Amino acid sequence: MATPLQTPQTLVHLRRARDLIDRDYAEPLDVPTMAAQALMSPAHFSREFKTAYGETPYAYLMTRRIERAMALLRTGTTVTDACTAVGATSLGSFSSTFTEIVGETPSAYRSRSHDAAEAMPLCIAKILTRPTRYA
């Protein structure tokens, strides 16, 4: 069954929630909090968000957290400090999610050389180092 196109107003509300995630990724965020920002019920918000952005709100939040953690690890921050800085509450869950998204453990990622990313323009480095979930 085809999904009807989302209205411009719905997209504006979804962008508010996405901006909240991008801005407050290190804070404790849950779907009801995100949904309130979008002026929607949690279930409706989750469906609309996935339709608009291709992933669930929680997956988007975790991808943003891992993206920020990758940047911290490239600068030499410890895995534990990166985990805490991005708002993860469990080092084990953080490491599992990091490995799932990035394809290597946080420790392995931290110890690998990232000289190439530092040598290229920031706009290109952001695109190439952005984590991507593979279903």
Residue frames as a rotation matrix with the C-alpha (Angstrom) as fourth column:
MET 1
0.581 0.814 0.000 0.00
0.814 -0.581 0.000 0.00
0.000 0.000 -1.000 0.00
ALA 2
-0.214 -0.664 0.717 1.45
0.626 -0.657 -0.421 3.37
0.750 0.358 0.556 -1.01
THR 3
-0.226 0.054 -0.973 1.96
0.883 -0.409 -0.228 5.96
-0.411 -0.911 0.045 1.71
PRO 4
0.749 0.511 0.422 0.26
0.640 -0.723 -0.260 9.30
0.172 0.465 -0.869 1.04
LEU 5
-0.147 -0.824 0.547 2.60
0.514 -0.537 -0.669 12.24
0.845 0.183 0.503 0.62
GLN 6
-0.145 0.022 -0.989 3.36
0.964 -0.221 -0.146 14.12
-0.222 -0.975 0.011 3.78
THR 7
0.786 0.494 0.372 2.03
0.557 -0.827 -0.078 17.64
0.269 0.268 -0.925 4.01
PRO 8
-0.019 -0.808 0.589 4.43
0.180 -0.582 -0.793 20.57
0.983 0.091 0.157 4.27
GLN 9
0.356 0.214 0.910 3.10
-0.773 -0.480 0.415 21.20
0.526 -0.851 -0.005 7.78
THR 10
0.999 -0.016 0.037 3.88
-0.005 0.863 0.506 17.61
-0.040 -0.506 0.862 8.83
LEU 11
0.419 -0.904 0.089 7.41
0.695 0.255 -0.673 17.98
0.585 0.343 0.735 7.46
VAL 12
0.040 -0.351 0.936 7.88
-0.348 -0.883 -0.316 21.22
0.937 -0.313 -0.158 9.43
HIS 13
0.706 0.287 0.647 6.87
-0.700 0.145 0.699 19.43
0.106 -0.947 0.303 12.63
LEU 14
0.913 -0.405 -0.043 9.17
0.406 0.914 0.015 16.51
0.033 -0.031 0.999 11.85
ARG 15
0.183 -0.879 0.441 12.07
0.372 -0.353 -0.858 18.90
0.910 0.321 0.263 11.19
ARG 16
0.359 -0.005 0.933 11.49
-0.728 -0.628 0.277 20.42
0.585 -0.778 -0.229 14.64
ALA 17
0.924 0.014 0.381 11.92
-0.272 0.725 0.633 17.00
-0.268 -0.688 0.674 16.20
ARG 18
0.669 -0.730 0.140 14.95
0.670 0.511 -0.539 16.20
0.322 0.454 0.831 14.03
ASP 19
0.166 -0.591 0.789 16.50
-0.128 -0.806 -0.577 19.54
0.978 -0.006 -0.209 15.03
LEU 20
0.675 0.124 0.728 15.89
-0.728 -0.048 0.684 18.63
0.120 -0.991 0.058 18.68
ILE 21
0.924 -0.347 0.159 17.75
0.311 0.926 0.214 15.36
-0.222 -0.148 0.964 18.15
ASP 22
0.408 -0.808 0.426 20.62
0.598 -0.117 -0.793 17.08
0.690 0.578 0.435 16.32
ARG 23
0.170 -0.290 0.942 20.91
-0.424 -0.884 -0.196 19.76
0.890 -0.366 -0.273 19.00
ASP 24
0.199 0.039 0.979 20.30
-0.980 -0.010 0.199 17.71
0.017 -0.999 0.036 22.17
TYR 25
0.398 -0.041 -0.917 21.67
-0.380 0.902 -0.205 14.29
0.835 0.429 0.344 21.13
ALA 26
-0.613 -0.738 -0.280 23.66
-0.016 0.367 -0.930 14.00
0.790 -0.566 -0.237 24.37
GLU 27
-0.541 0.521 0.660 20.56
-0.840 -0.306 -0.447 14.56
-0.031 -0.797 0.603 26.52
PRO 28
-0.808 0.362 0.464 18.22
0.220 0.917 -0.332 11.75
-0.546 -0.166 -0.821 27.55
LEU 29
-0.485 0.659 -0.574 15.74
-0.862 -0.471 0.188 11.73
-0.146 0.587 0.797 24.66
ASP 30
-0.681 0.355 0.641 12.89
0.265 0.935 -0.237 9.31
-0.683 0.008 -0.730 24.18
VAL 31
-0.741 0.406 0.534 10.25
0.600 0.044 0.799 8.99
0.301 0.913 -0.277 21.48
PRO 32
0.304 0.915 -0.265 7.49
0.952 -0.281 0.120 10.67
0.035 -0.289 -0.957 23.54
THR 33
0.102 -0.354 -0.930 9.73
0.361 -0.857 0.366 13.72
-0.927 -0.373 0.041 24.05
MET 34
-0.893 -0.448 0.037 10.57
0.162 -0.244 0.956 13.86
-0.420 0.860 0.290 20.34
ALA 35
-0.449 0.809 0.380 6.91
0.837 0.232 0.496 13.35
0.313 0.541 -0.781 19.41
ALA 36
0.349 0.559 -0.752 5.84
0.796 -0.600 -0.077 16.21
-0.494 -0.573 -0.654 21.67
GLN 37
-0.424 -0.596 -0.681 8.25
0.072 -0.772 0.631 18.49
-0.903 0.219 0.371 19.80
ALA 38
-0.994 0.058 0.090 6.55
0.093 0.059 0.994 17.42
0.053 0.997 -0.064 16.55
LEU 39
-0.510 0.855 0.094 3.07
-0.789 -0.422 -0.447 17.86
-0.343 -0.302 0.890 18.07
MET 40
0.015 0.459 -0.888 2.20
-0.674 0.661 0.331 14.21
0.739 0.593 0.319 17.35
SER 41
0.836 0.217 0.504 1.44
-0.510 0.647 0.567 11.05
-0.203 -0.731 0.652 19.28
PRO 42
-0.055 -0.952 0.302 4.51
-0.648 0.264 0.715 8.82
-0.760 -0.156 -0.631 19.71
ALA 43
-0.060 0.059 0.996 3.21
0.441 0.897 -0.027 6.08
-0.896 0.438 -0.080 17.38
HIS 44
0.864 0.422 0.274 2.15
0.436 -0.357 -0.826 8.50
-0.251 0.833 -0.492 14.65
PHE 45
0.674 -0.683 -0.282 5.40
-0.650 -0.729 0.213 10.42
-0.351 0.040 -0.935 15.01
SER 46
-0.158 -0.773 0.614 7.49
-0.266 0.633 0.727 7.24
-0.951 -0.048 -0.306 14.65
ARG 47
0.230 0.323 0.918 5.66
0.734 0.562 -0.381 6.24
-0.639 0.762 -0.108 11.46
GLU 48
0.979 0.199 0.044 5.87
0.183 -0.764 -0.618 9.73
-0.089 0.614 -0.785 9.93
PHE 49
0.450 -0.885 -0.116 9.54
-0.666 -0.420 0.617 10.14
-0.595 -0.201 -0.778 10.88
LYS 50
-0.219 -0.535 0.816 10.48
0.138 0.811 0.569 6.83
-0.966 0.237 -0.104 9.29
THR 51
0.544 0.483 0.687 8.54
0.753 0.081 -0.653 7.71
-0.371 0.872 -0.319 6.15
ALA 52
0.989 -0.107 -0.097 10.27
-0.133 -0.938 -0.321 11.10
-0.057 0.331 -0.942 5.89
TYR 53
0.394 -0.916 0.074 13.84
-0.910 -0.378 0.172 10.15
-0.130 -0.135 -0.982 6.88
GLY 54
0.327 -0.227 -0.917 14.10
-0.537 0.754 -0.378 6.43
0.778 0.616 0.124 6.22
GLU 55
-0.557 -0.462 -0.690 14.88
0.315 0.651 -0.691 5.40
0.768 -0.603 -0.217 9.78
THR 56
0.427 0.747 -0.509 13.13
0.758 0.011 0.652 5.42
0.492 -0.665 -0.562 13.13
PRO 57
0.746 -0.132 0.653 13.61
-0.311 -0.936 0.166 8.38
0.589 -0.327 -0.739 15.47
TYR 58
0.821 -0.454 0.346 15.63
-0.236 0.282 0.930 6.24
-0.520 -0.845 0.125 17.87
ALA 59
0.468 -0.667 0.579 17.87
0.835 0.548 -0.043 4.93
-0.288 0.504 0.814 15.07
TYR 60
0.525 -0.242 0.816 18.42
0.381 -0.790 -0.480 8.52
0.761 0.563 -0.322 13.91
LEU 61
0.854 -0.185 0.485 19.34
-0.499 -0.551 0.668 9.56
0.144 -0.813 -0.564 17.46
MET 62
0.688 -0.614 0.387 21.79
0.163 0.650 0.742 6.68
-0.707 -0.448 0.547 17.82
THR 63
0.447 -0.525 0.724 23.35
0.878 0.104 -0.467 7.41
0.170 0.845 0.508 14.43
ARG 64
0.650 -0.197 0.734 23.88
-0.096 -0.979 -0.178 11.04
0.754 0.045 -0.656 15.46
ARG 65
0.847 -0.341 0.408 25.42
-0.444 -0.033 0.895 9.94
-0.292 -0.939 -0.179 18.76
ILE 66
0.550 -0.667 0.503 27.79
0.608 0.732 0.306 7.55
-0.572 0.137 0.808 17.00
GLU 67
0.543 -0.327 0.774 28.70
0.615 -0.473 -0.631 10.25
0.572 0.818 -0.056 14.47
ARG 68
0.727 -0.251 0.638 29.65
-0.489 -0.843 0.225 12.60
0.482 -0.475 -0.736 17.32
ALA 69
0.781 -0.449 0.435 31.51
-0.165 0.522 0.837 9.82
-0.603 -0.725 0.333 19.12
MET 70
0.597 -0.569 0.566 33.52
0.802 0.449 -0.394 9.11
-0.029 0.689 0.724 15.96
ALA 71
0.555 -0.373 0.744 34.63
0.077 -0.867 -0.492 12.74
0.829 0.330 -0.452 15.86
LEU 72
0.740 -0.266 0.617 35.66
-0.672 -0.305 0.675 12.60
0.009 -0.915 -0.404 19.53
LEU 73
0.752 -0.453 0.479 37.54
0.229 0.861 0.454 9.32
-0.618 -0.232 0.751 19.05
ARG 74
0.623 -0.528 0.577 39.44
0.654 -0.053 -0.755 10.79
0.430 0.847 0.312 16.09
THR 75
0.487 -0.432 0.759 40.77
-0.396 -0.884 -0.249 13.49
0.778 -0.180 -0.602 18.43
GLY 76
-0.507 -0.785 -0.357 42.04
-0.096 0.463 -0.881 10.90
0.857 -0.412 -0.310 20.93
THR 77
-0.087 0.564 0.821 39.19
-0.977 -0.210 0.042 10.97
0.196 -0.798 0.570 23.46
THR 78
-0.920 -0.220 0.325 38.90
-0.312 0.912 -0.265 7.71
-0.238 -0.345 -0.908 25.39
VAL 79
-0.673 0.697 -0.247 36.06
0.206 0.498 0.843 5.36
0.710 0.516 -0.478 24.53
THR 80
-0.288 0.558 -0.778 34.51
0.958 0.167 -0.235 5.82
-0.001 -0.813 -0.582 27.98
ASP 81
-0.584 0.023 -0.811 34.66
0.221 -0.957 -0.187 9.61
-0.781 -0.288 0.554 27.74
ALA 82
-0.923 0.277 -0.268 33.18
-0.347 -0.296 0.890 9.57
0.167 0.914 0.369 24.23
CYS 83
-0.533 0.742 -0.407 30.40
0.616 0.670 0.414 7.27
0.580 -0.030 -0.814 25.41
THR 84
-0.230 0.404 -0.885 29.53
0.868 -0.326 -0.374 9.63
-0.440 -0.855 -0.275 28.26
ALA 85
-0.772 -0.176 -0.610 29.88
0.006 -0.963 0.271 12.78
-0.635 0.205 0.745 26.14
VAL 86
-0.865 0.452 -0.220 27.31
-0.291 -0.095 0.952 11.61
0.409 0.887 0.214 23.59
GLY 87
-0.222 0.847 0.484 24.73
-0.971 -0.237 -0.030 10.66
0.089 -0.477 0.875 26.20
ALA 88
0.104 0.217 -0.971 25.06
-0.222 0.956 0.190 6.88
0.969 0.196 0.148 26.14
THR 89
0.440 0.153 0.885 24.40
-0.879 -0.130 0.459 5.37
0.185 -0.980 0.077 29.55
SER 90
0.753 -0.192 0.629 25.88
-0.090 0.917 0.388 1.91
-0.651 -0.349 0.674 28.99
LEU 91
-0.103 -0.894 -0.437 29.39
-0.797 -0.189 0.574 1.37
-0.595 0.407 -0.693 27.65
GLY 92
-0.627 -0.105 0.772 28.44
0.151 0.956 0.252 -2.10
-0.764 0.275 -0.583 26.46
SER 93
0.387 0.852 0.352 25.39
0.640 0.026 -0.768 -0.92
-0.664 0.522 -0.535 24.49
PHE 94
0.638 -0.243 -0.731 27.37
-0.468 -0.876 -0.118 2.00
-0.612 0.417 -0.673 23.12
SER 95
-0.443 -0.897 0.005 30.15
-0.588 0.295 0.753 -0.31
-0.677 0.331 -0.658 21.92
SER 96
-0.397 0.383 0.834 27.67
0.530 0.838 -0.132 -2.74
-0.749 0.389 -0.535 20.36
THR 97
0.702 0.709 -0.073 25.80
0.396 -0.473 -0.787 0.03
-0.592 0.523 -0.613 18.53
PHE 98
0.333 -0.682 -0.651 29.07
-0.673 -0.655 0.342 1.65
-0.660 0.325 -0.677 17.44
THR 99
-0.651 -0.626 0.429 30.33
-0.215 0.694 0.687 -1.66
-0.728 0.355 -0.587 16.04
GLU 100
-0.017 0.756 0.654 27.01
0.696 0.479 -0.536 -2.30
-0.718 0.446 -0.534 14.27
ILE 101
0.853 0.430 -0.296 27.00
0.151 -0.746 -0.649 1.11
-0.500 0.509 -0.701 12.59
VAL 102
0.466 -0.758 -0.456 30.70
-0.789 -0.590 0.174 1.70
-0.401 0.278 -0.873 11.94
GLY 103
0.842 -0.111 -0.527 31.84
-0.254 0.782 -0.570 -1.86
0.475 0.614 0.630 11.35
GLU 104
-0.166 -0.883 -0.439 34.60
0.351 0.363 -0.863 -1.86
0.921 -0.297 0.250 13.96
THR 105
0.308 0.266 -0.914 34.85
0.943 0.042 0.330 -1.44
0.127 -0.963 -0.238 17.71
PRO 106
0.986 0.057 0.157 35.28
0.037 -0.991 0.131 2.05
0.163 -0.124 -0.979 19.19
SER 107
0.525 -0.850 0.031 38.77
-0.091 -0.019 0.996 1.09
-0.846 -0.526 -0.087 20.42
ALA 108
-0.057 -0.529 0.847 39.82
0.836 0.438 0.330 -0.11
-0.546 0.726 0.417 16.96
TYR 109
0.599 0.346 0.722 38.38
0.708 -0.649 -0.277 3.04
0.373 0.677 -0.634 15.37
ARG 110
0.970 -0.223 -0.092 40.20
-0.129 -0.801 0.584 5.24
-0.204 -0.555 -0.806 17.91
SER 111
0.285 -0.938 0.198 43.56
0.074 0.227 0.971 3.52
-0.956 -0.263 0.134 17.37
ARG 112
0.239 -0.152 0.959 43.37
0.944 0.270 -0.192 3.67
-0.229 0.951 0.208 13.56
SER 113
-0.743 -0.564 -0.361 45.03
0.430 -0.815 0.388 6.62
-0.513 0.133 0.848 11.81
HIS 114
0.395 0.906 0.152 42.64
0.801 -0.259 -0.539 9.31
-0.449 0.335 -0.828 10.62
ASP 115
-0.448 -0.698 -0.558 45.20
0.293 -0.705 0.646 11.52
-0.844 0.126 0.521 8.90
ALA 116
-0.800 0.162 0.578 43.35
0.580 -0.041 0.814 11.39
0.156 0.986 -0.061 5.56
ALA 117
0.256 0.966 -0.027 40.15
0.921 -0.235 0.311 12.75
0.295 -0.105 -0.950 7.12
GLU 118
0.375 -0.175 -0.910 42.10
0.554 -0.745 0.372 15.58
-0.743 -0.644 -0.182 8.73
ALA 119
-0.662 -0.747 -0.064 43.82
0.357 -0.388 0.850 16.51
-0.660 0.539 0.523 5.45
MET 120
-0.576 0.496 0.650 40.63
0.730 -0.045 0.681 16.95
0.367 0.867 -0.337 3.40
PRO 121
-0.705 0.384 0.596 38.21
-0.372 -0.916 0.151 19.88
0.604 -0.115 0.789 3.56
LEU 122
-0.865 0.349 0.361 35.80
-0.305 0.206 -0.930 19.64
-0.399 -0.914 -0.072 6.49
CYS 123
0.047 0.956 -0.289 32.71
-0.909 -0.079 -0.409 19.51
-0.414 0.282 0.866 4.25
ILE 124
0.145 -0.073 -0.987 34.07
-0.686 0.712 -0.154 16.44
0.713 0.699 0.053 2.43
ALA 125
-0.851 -0.510 -0.121 35.35
-0.244 0.590 -0.770 14.80
0.464 -0.626 -0.627 5.62
LYS 126
-0.528 0.734 0.427 31.87
-0.668 -0.048 -0.743 15.11
-0.525 -0.677 0.516 7.18
ILE 127
0.403 0.702 -0.587 30.29
-0.915 0.328 -0.235 13.31
0.028 0.632 0.775 4.22
LEU 128
0.047 -0.476 -0.878 32.88
-0.474 0.763 -0.439 10.54
0.879 0.437 -0.190 4.08
THR 129
-0.887 -0.450 -0.106 33.05
-0.113 0.432 -0.895 9.92
0.448 -0.781 -0.434 7.83
ARG 130
-0.260 0.871 0.418 29.29
-0.966 -0.241 -0.098 10.07
0.016 -0.429 0.903 8.50
PRO 131
-0.862 -0.052 0.504 28.12
-0.165 0.969 -0.183 6.68
-0.479 -0.241 -0.844 9.76
THR 132
-0.301 0.773 -0.558 25.46
-0.894 -0.024 0.448 4.86
0.333 0.634 0.698 7.77
ARG 133
-0.196 0.346 0.917 23.16
-0.548 0.737 -0.395 2.13
-0.813 -0.580 0.045 9.02
TYR 134
-0.661 0.032 -0.749 22.89
-0.654 0.466 0.597 -0.89
0.368 0.884 -0.287 6.78
ALA 135
0.181 0.851 0.493 19.69
-0.954 0.275 -0.124 -2.86
-0.241 -0.448 0.861 7.16
